[in-house]
Amino acid sequence: MLGSDNMLFYKYLFIFALFSIIGWILEVIFRSIVNKKIVNPGFMSGCVVPIYGIGAIIANLVCMFVSKLNFDYKTILIFIISLILLTILELICGYISLKYFHIRLWDYRDRWLNYKG
């Protein structure tokens, strides 16, 4: 029988894989419609976009943490904390991809409230 540590590892591995693949599928559909040709998003070959898997794990951890609090507005708190952490995740991933791989994976320079594109 698997121990609880192993089950926790497999839970997060499953969440990471599932949302990395679902994110890839949704991005392929969206970008292909916008560009009117099939587009493989991201910089990896294969059908995954890891930032979605990492984001899903962060959101799951936030939900687990907030659900243990004695607080009336848990949904709003989950939304605010997730918004902040996932924005930081996107900023860090964008910085790393641009600085070390010289790839701009997304570009928000023409959008309102963008920070360094």
Phi and psi restraints in degrees (range 20) as a CNS / XPLOR table:
assign (resid 1 and name C) (resid 2 and name N)
       (resid 2 and name CA) (resid 2 and name C) 1.0 -75.4 20.0 2
assign (resid 2 and name N) (resid 2 and name CA)
       (resid 2 and name C) (resid 3 and name N) 1.0 141.7 20.0 2
assign (resid 2 and name C) (resid 3 and name N)
       (resid 3 and name CA) (resid 3 and name C) 1.0 -75.7 20.0 2
assign (resid 3 and name N) (resid 3 and name CA)
       (resid 3 and name C) (resid 4 and name N) 1.0 168.1 20.0 2
assign (resid 3 and name C) (resid 4 and name N)
       (resid 4 and name CA) (resid 4 and name C) 1.0 -65.7 20.0 2
assign (resid 4 and name N) (resid 4 and name CA)
       (resid 4 and name C) (resid 5 and name N) 1.0 -30.8 20.0 2
assign (resid 4 and name C) (resid 5 and name N)
       (resid 5 and name CA) (resid 5 and name C) 1.0 -64.9 20.0 2
assign (resid 5 and name N) (resid 5 and name CA)
       (resid 5 and name C) (resid 6 and name N) 1.0 -41.5 20.0 2
assign (resid 5 and name C) (resid 6 and name N)
       (resid 6 and name CA) (resid 6 and name C) 1.0 -65.2 20.0 2
assign (resid 6 and name N) (resid 6 and name CA)
       (resid 6 and name C) (resid 7 and name N) 1.0 -40.9 20.0 2
assign (resid 6 and name C) (resid 7 and name N)
       (resid 7 and name CA) (resid 7 and name C) 1.0 -64.9 20.0 2
assign (resid 7 and name N) (resid 7 and name CA)
       (resid 7 and name C) (resid 8 and name N) 1.0 -39.0 20.0 2
assign (resid 7 and name C) (resid 8 and name N)
       (resid 8 and name CA) (resid 8 and name C) 1.0 -64.3 20.0 2
assign (resid 8 and name N) (resid 8 and name CA)
       (resid 8 and name C) (resid 9 and name N) 1.0 -42.2 20.0 2
assign (resid 8 and name C) (resid 9 and name N)
       (resid 9 and name CA) (resid 9 and name C) 1.0 -59.9 20.0 2
assign (resid 9 and name N) (resid 9 and name CA)
       (resid 9 and name C) (resid 10 and name N) 1.0 -47.6 20.0 2
assign (resid 9 and name C) (resid 10 and name N)
       (resid 10 and name CA) (resid 10 and name C) 1.0 -67.1 20.0 2
assign (resid 10 and name N) (resid 10 and name CA)
       (resid 10 and name C) (resid 11 and name N) 1.0 -32.7 20.0 2
assign (resid 10 and name C) (resid 11 and name N)
       (resid 11 and name CA) (resid 11 and name C) 1.0 -61.3 20.0 2
assign (resid 11 and name N) (resid 11 and name CA)
       (resid 11 and name C) (resid 12 and name N) 1.0 -49.8 20.0 2
assign (resid 11 and name C) (resid 12 and name N)
       (resid 12 and name CA) (resid 12 and name C) 1.0 -72.5 20.0 2
assign (resid 12 and name N) (resid 12 and name CA)
       (resid 12 and name C) (resid 13 and name N) 1.0 -30.7 20.0 2
assign (resid 12 and name C) (resid 13 and name N)
       (resid 13 and name CA) (resid 13 and name C) 1.0 -63.9 20.0 2
assign (resid 13 and name N) (resid 13 and name CA)
       (resid 13 and name C) (resid 14 and name N) 1.0 -42.5 20.0 2
assign (resid 13 and name C) (resid 14 and name N)
       (resid 14 and name CA) (resid 14 and name C) 1.0 -64.3 20.0 2
assign (resid 14 and name N) (resid 14 and name CA)
       (resid 14 and name C) (resid 15 and name N) 1.0 -46.8 20.0 2
assign (resid 14 and name C) (resid 15 and name N)
       (resid 15 and name CA) (resid 15 and name C) 1.0 -59.1 20.0 2
assign (resid 15 and name N) (resid 15 and name CA)
       (resid 15 and name C) (resid 16 and name N) 1.0 -46.0 20.0 2
assign (resid 15 and name C) (resid 16 and name N)
       (resid 16 and name CA) (resid 16 and name C) 1.0 -60.0 20.0 2
assign (resid 16 and name N) (resid 16 and name CA)
       (resid 16 and name C) (resid 17 and name N) 1.0 -50.1 20.0 2
assign (resid 16 and name C) (resid 17 and name N)
       (resid 17 and name CA) (resid 17 and name C) 1.0 -64.1 20.0 2
assign (resid 17 and name N) (resid 17 and name CA)
       (resid 17 and name C) (resid 18 and name N) 1.0 -46.5 20.0 2
assign (resid 17 and name C) (resid 18 and name N)
       (resid 18 and name CA) (resid 18 and name C) 1.0 -59.8 20.0 2
assign (resid 18 and name N) (resid 18 and name CA)
       (resid 18 and name C) (resid 19 and name N) 1.0 -50.5 20.0 2
assign (resid 18 and name C) (resid 19 and name N)
       (resid 19 and name CA) (resid 19 and name C) 1.0 -76.5 20.0 2
assign (resid 19 and name N) (resid 19 and name CA)
       (resid 19 and name C) (resid 20 and name N) 1.0 -26.6 20.0 2
assign (resid 19 and name C) (resid 20 and name N)
       (resid 20 and name CA) (resid 20 and name C) 1.0 -65.2 20.0 2
assign (resid 20 and name N) (resid 20 and name CA)
       (resid 20 and name C) (resid 21 and name N) 1.0 -38.9 20.0 2
assign (resid 20 and name C) (resid 21 and name N)
       (resid 21 and name CA) (resid 21 and name C) 1.0 -75.7 20.0 2
assign (resid 21 and name N) (resid 21 and name CA)
       (resid 21 and name C) (resid 22 and name N) 1.0 -45.3 20.0 2
assign (resid 21 and name C) (resid 22 and name N)
       (resid 22 and name CA) (resid 22 and name C) 1.0 -61.0 20.0 2
assign (resid 22 and name N) (resid 22 and name CA)
       (resid 22 and name C) (resid 23 and name N) 1.0 -42.2 20.0 2
assign (resid 22 and name C) (resid 23 and name N)
       (resid 23 and name CA) (resid 23 and name C) 1.0 -61.3 20.0 2
assign (resid 23 and name N) (resid 23 and name CA)
       (resid 23 and name C) (resid 24 and name N) 1.0 -41.1 20.0 2
assign (resid 23 and name C) (resid 24 and name N)
       (resid 24 and name CA) (resid 24 and name C) 1.0 -62.1 20.0 2
assign (resid 24 and name N) (resid 24 and name CA)
       (resid 24 and name C) (resid 25 and name N) 1.0 -46.6 20.0 2
assign (resid 24 and name C) (resid 25 and name N)
       (resid 25 and name CA) (resid 25 and name C) 1.0 -59.5 20.0 2
assign (resid 25 and name N) (resid 25 and name CA)
       (resid 25 and name C) (resid 26 and name N) 1.0 -48.0 20.0 2
assign (resid 25 and name C) (resid 26 and name N)
       (resid 26 and name CA) (resid 26 and name C) 1.0 -63.6 20.0 2
assign (resid 26 and name N) (resid 26 and name CA)
       (resid 26 and name C) (resid 27 and name N) 1.0 -39.2 20.0 2
assign (resid 26 and name C) (resid 27 and name N)
       (resid 27 and name CA) (resid 27 and name C) 1.0 -68.7 20.0 2
assign (resid 27 and name N) (resid 27 and name CA)
       (resid 27 and name C) (resid 28 and name N) 1.0 -38.7 20.0 2
assign (resid 27 and name C) (resid 28 and name N)
       (resid 28 and name CA) (resid 28 and name C) 1.0 -60.7 20.0 2
assign (resid 28 and name N) (resid 28 and name CA)
       (resid 28 and name C) (resid 29 and name N) 1.0 -46.4 20.0 2
assign (resid 28 and name C) (resid 29 and name N)
       (resid 29 and name CA) (resid 29 and name C) 1.0 -61.6 20.0 2
assign (resid 29 and name N) (resid 29 and name CA)
       (resid 29 and name C) (resid 30 and name N) 1.0 -50.8 20.0 2
assign (resid 29 and name C) (resid 30 and name N)
       (resid 30 and name CA) (resid 30 and name C) 1.0 -62.5 20.0 2
assign (resid 30 and name N) (resid 30 and name CA)
       (resid 30 and name C) (resid 31 and name N) 1.0 -52.0 20.0 2
assign (resid 30 and name C) (resid 31 and name N)
       (resid 31 and name CA) (resid 31 and name C) 1.0 -66.4 20.0 2
assign (resid 31 and name N) (resid 31 and name CA)
       (resid 31 and name C) (resid 32 and name N) 1.0 -33.2 20.0 2
assign (resid 31 and name C) (resid 32 and name N)
       (resid 32 and name CA) (resid 32 and name C) 1.0 -68.9 20.0 2
assign (resid 32 and name N) (resid 32 and name CA)
       (resid 32 and name C) (resid 33 and name N) 1.0 -37.4 20.0 2
assign (resid 32 and name C) (resid 33 and name N)
       (resid 33 and name CA) (resid 33 and name C) 1.0 -67.0 20.0 2
assign (resid 33 and name N) (resid 33 and name CA)
       (resid 33 and name C) (resid 34 and name N) 1.0 -46.2 20.0 2
assign (resid 33 and name C) (resid 34 and name N)
       (resid 34 and name CA) (resid 34 and name C) 1.0 -63.4 20.0 2
assign (resid 34 and name N) (resid 34 and name CA)
       (resid 34 and name C) (resid 35 and name N) 1.0 -44.5 20.0 2
assign (resid 34 and name C) (resid 35 and name N)
       (resid 35 and name CA) (resid 35 and name C) 1.0 -89.8 20.0 2
assign (resid 35 and name N) (resid 35 and name CA)
       (resid 35 and name C) (resid 36 and name N) 1.0 -6.1 20.0 2
assign (resid 35 and name C) (resid 36 and name N)
       (resid 36 and name CA) (resid 36 and name C) 1.0 57.9 20.0 2
assign (resid 36 and name N) (resid 36 and name CA)
       (resid 36 and name C) (resid 37 and name N) 1.0 32.0 20.0 2
assign (resid 36 and name C) (resid 37 and name N)
       (resid 37 and name CA) (resid 37 and name C) 1.0 -160.4 20.0 2
assign (resid 37 and name N) (resid 37 and name CA)
       (resid 37 and name C) (resid 38 and name N) 1.0 159.7 20.0 2
assign (resid 37 and name C) (resid 38 and name N)
       (resid 38 and name CA) (resid 38 and name C) 1.0 -68.5 20.0 2
assign (resid 38 and name N) (resid 38 and name CA)
       (resid 38 and name C) (resid 39 and name N) 1.0 127.0 20.0 2
assign (resid 38 and name C) (resid 39 and name N)
       (resid 39 and name CA) (resid 39 and name C) 1.0 -125.8 20.0 2
assign (resid 39 and name N) (resid 39 and name CA)
       (resid 39 and name C) (resid 40 and name N) 1.0 128.1 20.0 2
assign (resid 39 and name C) (resid 40 and name N)
       (resid 40 and name CA) (resid 40 and name C) 1.0 -93.7 20.0 2
assign (resid 40 and name N) (resid 40 and name CA)
       (resid 40 and name C) (resid 41 and name N) 1.0 110.7 20.0 2
assign (resid 40 and name C) (resid 41 and name N)
       (resid 41 and name CA) (resid 41 and name C) 1.0 -74.1 20.0 2
assign (resid 41 and name N) (resid 41 and name CA)
       (resid 41 and name C) (resid 42 and name N) 1.0 158.2 20.0 2
assign (resid 41 and name C) (resid 42 and name N)
       (resid 42 and name CA) (resid 42 and name C) 1.0 85.5 20.0 2
assign (resid 42 and name N) (resid 42 and name CA)
       (resid 42 and name C) (resid 43 and name N) 1.0 -170.8 20.0 2
assign (resid 42 and name C) (resid 43 and name N)
       (resid 43 and name CA) (resid 43 and name C) 1.0 -114.8 20.0 2
assign (resid 43 and name N) (resid 43 and name CA)
       (resid 43 and name C) (resid 44 and name N) 1.0 -1.6 20.0 2
assign (resid 43 and name C) (resid 44 and name N)
       (resid 44 and name CA) (resid 44 and name C) 1.0 -97.8 20.0 2
assign (resid 44 and name N) (resid 44 and name CA)
       (resid 44 and name C) (resid 45 and name N) 1.0 152.1 20.0 2
assign (resid 44 and name C) (resid 45 and name N)
       (resid 45 and name CA) (resid 45 and name C) 1.0 -89.9 20.0 2
assign (resid 45 and name N) (resid 45 and name CA)
       (resid 45 and name C) (resid 46 and name N) 1.0 144.3 20.0 2
assign (resid 45 and name C) (resid 46 and name N)
       (resid 46 and name CA) (resid 46 and name C) 1.0 112.6 20.0 2
assign (resid 46 and name N) (resid 46 and name CA)
       (resid 46 and name C) (resid 47 and name N) 1.0 177.8 20.0 2
assign (resid 46 and name C) (resid 47 and name N)
       (resid 47 and name CA) (resid 47 and name C) 1.0 -102.8 20.0 2
assign (resid 47 and name N) (resid 47 and name CA)
       (resid 47 and name C) (resid 48 and name N) 1.0 53.3 20.0 2
assign (resid 47 and name C) (resid 48 and name N)
       (resid 48 and name CA) (resid 48 and name C) 1.0 -141.2 20.0 2
assign (resid 48 and name N) (resid 48 and name CA)
       (resid 48 and name C) (resid 49 and name N) 1.0 146.7 20.0 2
assign (resid 48 and name C) (resid 49 and name N)
       (resid 49 and name CA) (resid 49 and name C) 1.0 -126.9 20.0 2
assign (resid 49 and name N) (resid 49 and name CA)
       (resid 49 and name C) (resid 50 and name N) 1.0 100.1 20.0 2
assign (resid 49 and name C) (resid 50 and name N)
       (resid 50 and name CA) (resid 50 and name C) 1.0 -59.1 20.0 2
assign (resid 50 and name N) (resid 50 and name CA)
       (resid 50 and name C) (resid 51 and name N) 1.0 -27.6 20.0 2
assign (resid 50 and name C) (resid 51 and name N)
       (resid 51 and name CA) (resid 51 and name C) 1.0 -61.0 20.0 2
assign (resid 51 and name N) (resid 51 and name CA)
       (resid 51 and name C) (resid 52 and name N) 1.0 -31.8 20.0 2
assign (resid 51 and name C) (resid 52 and name N)
       (resid 52 and name CA) (resid 52 and name C) 1.0 -69.1 20.0 2
assign (resid 52 and name N) (resid 52 and name CA)
       (resid 52 and name C) (resid 53 and name N) 1.0 -39.3 20.0 2
assign (resid 52 and name C) (resid 53 and name N)
       (resid 53 and name CA) (resid 53 and name C) 1.0 -66.3 20.0 2
assign (resid 53 and name N) (resid 53 and name CA)
       (resid 53 and name C) (resid 54 and name N) 1.0 -42.5 20.0 2
assign (resid 53 and name C) (resid 54 and name N)
       (resid 54 and name CA) (resid 54 and name C) 1.0 -65.0 20.0 2
assign (resid 54 and name N) (resid 54 and name CA)
       (resid 54 and name C) (resid 55 and name N) 1.0 -42.5 20.0 2
assign (resid 54 and name C) (resid 55 and name N)
       (resid 55 and name CA) (resid 55 and name C) 1.0 -61.2 20.0 2
assign (resid 55 and name N) (resid 55 and name CA)
       (resid 55 and name C) (resid 56 and name N) 1.0 -39.6 20.0 2
assign (resid 55 and name C) (resid 56 and name N)
       (resid 56 and name CA) (resid 56 and name C) 1.0 -65.5 20.0 2
assign (resid 56 and name N) (resid 56 and name CA)
       (resid 56 and name C) (resid 57 and name N) 1.0 -38.9 20.0 2
assign (resid 56 and name C) (resid 57 and name N)
       (resid 57 and name CA) (resid 57 and name C) 1.0 -65.2 20.0 2
assign (resid 57 and name N) (resid 57 and name CA)
       (resid 57 and name C) (resid 58 and name N) 1.0 -43.6 20.0 2
assign (resid 57 and name C) (resid 58 and name N)
       (resid 58 and name CA) (resid 58 and name C) 1.0 -60.2 20.0 2
assign (resid 58 and name N) (resid 58 and name CA)
       (resid 58 and name C) (resid 59 and name N) 1.0 -46.9 20.0 2
assign (resid 58 and name C) (resid 59 and name N)
       (resid 59 and name CA) (resid 59 and name C) 1.0 -62.0 20.0 2
assign (resid 59 and name N) (resid 59 and name CA)
       (resid 59 and name C) (resid 60 and name N) 1.0 -38.7 20.0 2
assign (resid 59 and name C) (resid 60 and name N)
       (resid 60 and name CA) (resid 60 and name C) 1.0 -64.2 20.0 2
assign (resid 60 and name N) (resid 60 and name CA)
       (resid 60 and name C) (resid 61 and name N) 1.0 -43.2 20.0 2
assign (resid 60 and name C) (resid 61 and name N)
       (resid 61 and name CA) (resid 61 and name C) 1.0 -64.8 20.0 2
assign (resid 61 and name N) (resid 61 and name CA)
       (resid 61 and name C) (resid 62 and name N) 1.0 -39.7 20.0 2
assign (resid 61 and name C) (resid 62 and name N)
       (resid 62 and name CA) (resid 62 and name C) 1.0 -61.8 20.0 2
assign (resid 62 and name N) (resid 62 and name CA)
       (resid 62 and name C) (resid 63 and name N) 1.0 -45.7 20.0 2
assign (resid 62 and name C) (resid 63 and name N)
       (resid 63 and name CA) (resid 63 and name C) 1.0 -60.6 20.0 2
assign (resid 63 and name N) (resid 63 and name CA)
       (resid 63 and name C) (resid 64 and name N) 1.0 -42.4 20.0 2
assign (resid 63 and name C) (resid 64 and name N)
       (resid 64 and name CA) (resid 64 and name C) 1.0 -64.6 20.0 2
assign (resid 64 and name N) (resid 64 and name CA)
       (resid 64 and name C) (resid 65 and name N) 1.0 -42.0 20.0 2
assign (resid 64 and name C) (resid 65 and name N)
       (resid 65 and name CA) (resid 65 and name C) 1.0 -66.0 20.0 2
assign (resid 65 and name N) (resid 65 and name CA)
       (resid 65 and name C) (resid 66 and name N) 1.0 -49.2 20.0 2
assign (resid 65 and name C) (resid 66 and name N)
       (resid 66 and name CA) (resid 66 and name C) 1.0 -68.9 20.0 2
assign (resid 66 and name N) (resid 66 and name CA)
       (resid 66 and name C) (resid 67 and name N) 1.0 -32.9 20.0 2
assign (resid 66 and name C) (resid 67 and name N)
       (resid 67 and name CA) (resid 67 and name C) 1.0 -63.6 20.0 2
assign (resid 67 and name N) (resid 67 and name CA)
       (resid 67 and name C) (resid 68 and name N) 1.0 -21.4 20.0 2
assign (resid 67 and name C) (resid 68 and name N)
       (resid 68 and name CA) (resid 68 and name C) 1.0 -84.8 20.0 2
assign (resid 68 and name N) (resid 68 and name CA)
       (resid 68 and name C) (resid 69 and name N) 1.0 -10.4 20.0 2
assign (resid 68 and name C) (resid 69 and name N)
       (resid 69 and name CA) (resid 69 and name C) 1.0 -81.6 20.0 2
assign (resid 69 and name N) (resid 69 and name CA)
       (resid 69 and name C) (resid 70 and name N) 1.0 151.7 20.0 2
assign (resid 69 and name C) (resid 70 and name N)
       (resid 70 and name CA) (resid 70 and name C) 1.0 -95.9 20.0 2
assign (resid 70 and name N) (resid 70 and name CA)
       (resid 70 and name C) (resid 71 and name N) 1.0 87.9 20.0 2
assign (resid 70 and name C) (resid 71 and name N)
       (resid 71 and name CA) (resid 71 and name C) 1.0 -147.5 20.0 2
assign (resid 71 and name N) (resid 71 and name CA)
       (resid 71 and name C) (resid 72 and name N) 1.0 137.9 20.0 2
assign (resid 71 and name C) (resid 72 and name N)
       (resid 72 and name CA) (resid 72 and name C) 1.0 -75.2 20.0 2
assign (resid 72 and name N) (resid 72 and name CA)
       (resid 72 and name C) (resid 73 and name N) 1.0 -33.8 20.0 2
assign (resid 72 and name C) (resid 73 and name N)
       (resid 73 and name CA) (resid 73 and name C) 1.0 -107.1 20.0 2
assign (resid 73 and name N) (resid 73 and name CA)
       (resid 73 and name C) (resid 74 and name N) 1.0 56.6 20.0 2
assign (resid 73 and name C) (resid 74 and name N)
       (resid 74 and name CA) (resid 74 and name C) 1.0 -62.9 20.0 2
assign (resid 74 and name N) (resid 74 and name CA)
       (resid 74 and name C) (resid 75 and name N) 1.0 -39.6 20.0 2
assign (resid 74 and name C) (resid 75 and name N)
       (resid 75 and name CA) (resid 75 and name C) 1.0 -62.8 20.0 2
assign (resid 75 and name N) (resid 75 and name CA)
       (resid 75 and name C) (resid 76 and name N) 1.0 -43.0 20.0 2
assign (resid 75 and name C) (resid 76 and name N)
       (resid 76 and name CA) (resid 76 and name C) 1.0 -66.1 20.0 2
assign (resid 76 and name N) (resid 76 and name CA)
       (resid 76 and name C) (resid 77 and name N) 1.0 -41.3 20.0 2
assign (resid 76 and name C) (resid 77 and name N)
       (resid 77 and name CA) (resid 77 and name C) 1.0 -64.3 20.0 2
assign (resid 77 and name N) (resid 77 and name CA)
       (resid 77 and name C) (resid 78 and name N) 1.0 -42.9 20.0 2
assign (resid 77 and name C) (resid 78 and name N)
       (resid 78 and name CA) (resid 78 and name C) 1.0 -59.1 20.0 2
assign (resid 78 and name N) (resid 78 and name CA)
       (resid 78 and name C) (resid 79 and name N) 1.0 -45.2 20.0 2
assign (resid 78 and name C) (resid 79 and name N)
       (resid 79 and name CA) (resid 79 and name C) 1.0 -60.9 20.0 2
assign (resid 79 and name N) (resid 79 and name CA)
       (resid 79 and name C) (resid 80 and name N) 1.0 -47.7 20.0 2
assign (resid 79 and name C) (resid 80 and name N)
       (resid 80 and name CA) (resid 80 and name C) 1.0 -66.5 20.0 2
assign (resid 80 and name N) (resid 80 and name CA)
       (resid 80 and name C) (resid 81 and name N) 1.0 -46.5 20.0 2
assign (resid 80 and name C) (resid 81 and name N)
       (resid 81 and name CA) (resid 81 and name C) 1.0 -64.6 20.0 2
assign (resid 81 and name N) (resid 81 and name CA)
       (resid 81 and name C) (resid 82 and name N) 1.0 -43.4 20.0 2
assign (resid 81 and name C) (resid 82 and name N)
       (resid 82 and name CA) (resid 82 and name C) 1.0 -63.6 20.0 2
assign (resid 82 and name N) (resid 82 and name CA)
       (resid 82 and name C) (resid 83 and name N) 1.0 -42.4 20.0 2
assign (resid 82 and name C) (resid 83 and name N)
       (resid 83 and name CA) (resid 83 and name C) 1.0 -57.2 20.0 2
assign (resid 83 and name N) (resid 83 and name CA)
       (resid 83 and name C) (resid 84 and name N) 1.0 -47.0 20.0 2
assign (resid 83 and name C) (resid 84 and name N)
       (resid 84 and name CA) (resid 84 and name C) 1.0 -66.6 20.0 2
assign (resid 84 and name N) (resid 84 and name CA)
       (resid 84 and name C) (resid 85 and name N) 1.0 -49.3 20.0 2
assign (resid 84 and name C) (resid 85 and name N)
       (resid 85 and name CA) (resid 85 and name C) 1.0 -66.9 20.0 2
assign (resid 85 and name N) (resid 85 and name CA)
       (resid 85 and name C) (resid 86 and name N) 1.0 -39.1 20.0 2
assign (resid 85 and name C) (resid 86 and name N)
       (resid 86 and name CA) (resid 86 and name C) 1.0 -73.4 20.0 2
assign (resid 86 and name N) (resid 86 and name CA)
       (resid 86 and name C) (resid 87 and name N) 1.0 -30.1 20.0 2
assign (resid 86 and name C) (resid 87 and name N)
       (resid 87 and name CA) (resid 87 and name C) 1.0 -66.8 20.0 2
assign (resid 87 and name N) (resid 87 and name CA)
       (resid 87 and name C) (resid 88 and name N) 1.0 -42.1 20.0 2
assign (resid 87 and name C) (resid 88 and name N)
       (resid 88 and name CA) (resid 88 and name C) 1.0 -62.7 20.0 2
assign (resid 88 and name N) (resid 88 and name CA)
       (resid 88 and name C) (resid 89 and name N) 1.0 -42.0 20.0 2
assign (resid 88 and name C) (resid 89 and name N)
       (resid 89 and name CA) (resid 89 and name C) 1.0 -58.1 20.0 2
assign (resid 89 and name N) (resid 89 and name CA)
       (resid 89 and name C) (resid 90 and name N) 1.0 -47.3 20.0 2
assign (resid 89 and name C) (resid 90 and name N)
       (resid 90 and name CA) (resid 90 and name C) 1.0 -64.4 20.0 2
assign (resid 90 and name N) (resid 90 and name CA)
       (resid 90 and name C) (resid 91 and name N) 1.0 -39.1 20.0 2
assign (resid 90 and name C) (resid 91 and name N)
       (resid 91 and name CA) (resid 91 and name C) 1.0 -63.2 20.0 2
assign (resid 91 and name N) (resid 91 and name CA)
       (resid 91 and name C) (resid 92 and name N) 1.0 -45.6 20.0 2
assign (resid 91 and name C) (resid 92 and name N)
       (resid 92 and name CA) (resid 92 and name C) 1.0 -64.7 20.0 2
assign (resid 92 and name N) (resid 92 and name CA)
       (resid 92 and name C) (resid 93 and name N) 1.0 -46.4 20.0 2
assign (resid 92 and name C) (resid 93 and name N)
       (resid 93 and name CA) (resid 93 and name C) 1.0 -64.1 20.0 2
assign (resid 93 and name N) (resid 93 and name CA)
       (resid 93 and name C) (resid 94 and name N) 1.0 -40.4 20.0 2
assign (resid 93 and name C) (resid 94 and name N)
       (resid 94 and name CA) (resid 94 and name C) 1.0 -64.0 20.0 2
assign (resid 94 and name N) (resid 94 and name CA)
       (resid 94 and name C) (resid 95 and name N) 1.0 -41.2 20.0 2
assign (resid 94 and name C) (resid 95 and name N)
       (resid 95 and name CA) (resid 95 and name C) 1.0 -63.9 20.0 2
assign (resid 95 and name N) (resid 95 and name CA)
       (resid 95 and name C) (resid 96 and name N) 1.0 -47.2 20.0 2
assign (resid 95 and name C) (resid 96 and name N)
       (resid 96 and name CA) (resid 96 and name C) 1.0 -63.4 20.0 2
assign (resid 96 and name N) (resid 96 and name CA)
       (resid 96 and name C) (resid 97 and name N) 1.0 -43.7 20.0 2
assign (resid 96 and name C) (resid 97 and name N)
       (resid 97 and name CA) (resid 97 and name C) 1.0 -65.5 20.0 2
assign (resid 97 and name N) (resid 97 and name CA)
       (resid 97 and name C) (resid 98 and name N) 1.0 -35.8 20.0 2
assign (resid 97 and name C) (resid 98 and name N)
       (resid 98 and name CA) (resid 98 and name C) 1.0 -77.4 20.0 2
assign (resid 98 and name N) (resid 98 and name CA)
       (resid 98 and name C) (resid 99 and name N) 1.0 -44.1 20.0 2
assign (resid 98 and name C) (resid 99 and name N)
       (resid 99 and name CA) (resid 99 and name C) 1.0 -72.2 20.0 2
assign (resid 99 and name N) (resid 99 and name CA)
       (resid 99 and name C) (resid 100 and name N) 1.0 -45.0 20.0 2
assign (resid 99 and name C) (resid 100 and name N)
       (resid 100 and name CA) (resid 100 and name C) 1.0 -100.4 20.0 2
assign (resid 100 and name N) (resid 100 and name CA)
       (resid 100 and name C) (resid 101 and name N) 1.0 -29.9 20.0 2
assign (resid 100 and name C) (resid 101 and name N)
       (resid 101 and name CA) (resid 101 and name C) 1.0 -106.7 20.0 2
assign (resid 101 and name N) (resid 101 and name CA)
       (resid 101 and name C) (resid 102 and name N) 1.0 -8.9 20.0 2
assign (resid 101 and name C) (resid 102 and name N)
       (resid 102 and name CA) (resid 102 and name C) 1.0 56.1 20.0 2
assign (resid 102 and name N) (resid 102 and name CA)
       (resid 102 and name C) (resid 103 and name N) 1.0 40.1 20.0 2
assign (resid 102 and name C) (resid 103 and name N)
       (resid 103 and name CA) (resid 103 and name C) 1.0 -124.7 20.0 2
assign (resid 103 and name N) (resid 103 and name CA)
       (resid 103 and name C) (resid 104 and name N) 1.0 127.3 20.0 2
assign (resid 103 and name C) (resid 104 and name N)
       (resid 104 and name CA) (resid 104 and name C) 1.0 -96.0 20.0 2
assign (resid 104 and name N) (resid 104 and name CA)
       (resid 104 and name C) (resid 105 and name N) 1.0 100.8 20.0 2
assign (resid 104 and name C) (resid 105 and name N)
       (resid 105 and name CA) (resid 105 and name C) 1.0 -73.9 20.0 2
assign (resid 105 and name N) (resid 105 and name CA)
       (resid 105 and name C) (resid 106 and name N) 1.0 -30.6 20.0 2
assign (resid 105 and name C) (resid 106 and name N)
       (resid 106 and name CA) (resid 106 and name C) 1.0 -146.5 20.0 2
assign (resid 106 and name N) (resid 106 and name CA)
       (resid 106 and name C) (resid 107 and name N) 1.0 157.3 20.0 2
assign (resid 106 and name C) (resid 107 and name N)
       (resid 107 and name CA) (resid 107 and name C) 1.0 -138.1 20.0 2
assign (resid 107 and name N) (resid 107 and name CA)
       (resid 107 and name C) (resid 108 and name N) 1.0 112.9 20.0 2
assign (resid 107 and name C) (resid 108 and name N)
       (resid 108 and name CA) (resid 108 and name C) 1.0 -110.7 20.0 2
assign (resid 108 and name N) (resid 108 and name CA)
       (resid 108 and name C) (resid 109 and name N) 1.0 17.5 20.0 2
assign (resid 108 and name C) (resid 109 and name N)
       (resid 109 and name CA) (resid 109 and name C) 1.0 -59.6 20.0 2
assign (resid 109 and name N) (resid 109 and name CA)
       (resid 109 and name C) (resid 110 and name N) 1.0 -28.9 20.0 2
assign (resid 109 and name C) (resid 110 and name N)
       (resid 110 and name CA) (resid 110 and name C) 1.0 -92.8 20.0 2
assign (resid 110 and name N) (resid 110 and name CA)
       (resid 110 and name C) (resid 111 and name N) 1.0 7.6 20.0 2
assign (resid 110 and name C) (resid 111 and name N)
       (resid 111 and name CA) (resid 111 and name C) 1.0 -100.2 20.0 2
assign (resid 111 and name N) (resid 111 and name CA)
       (resid 111 and name C) (resid 112 and name N) 1.0 151.4 20.0 2
assign (resid 111 and name C) (resid 112 and name N)
       (resid 112 and name CA) (resid 112 and name C) 1.0 -68.3 20.0 2
assign (resid 112 and name N) (resid 112 and name CA)
       (resid 112 and name C) (resid 113 and name N) 1.0 141.0 20.0 2
assign (resid 112 and name C) (resid 113 and name N)
       (resid 113 and name CA) (resid 113 and name C) 1.0 65.9 20.0 2
assign (resid 113 and name N) (resid 113 and name CA)
       (resid 113 and name C) (resid 114 and name N) 1.0 20.3 20.0 2
assign (resid 113 and name C) (resid 114 and name N)
       (resid 114 and name CA) (resid 114 and name C) 1.0 -73.5 20.0 2
assign (resid 114 and name N) (resid 114 and name CA)
       (resid 114 and name C) (resid 115 and name N) 1.0 155.8 20.0 2
assign (resid 114 and name C) (resid 115 and name N)
       (resid 115 and name CA) (resid 115 and name C) 1.0 -123.5 20.0 2
assign (resid 115 and name N) (resid 115 and name CA)
       (resid 115 and name C) (resid 116 and name N) 1.0 108.7 20.0 2
assign (resid 115 and name C) (resid 116 and name N)
       (resid 116 and name CA) (resid 116 and name C) 1.0 57.3 20.0 2
assign (resid 116 and name N) (resid 116 and name CA)
       (resid 116 and name C) (resid 117 and name N) 1.0 32.4 20.0 2
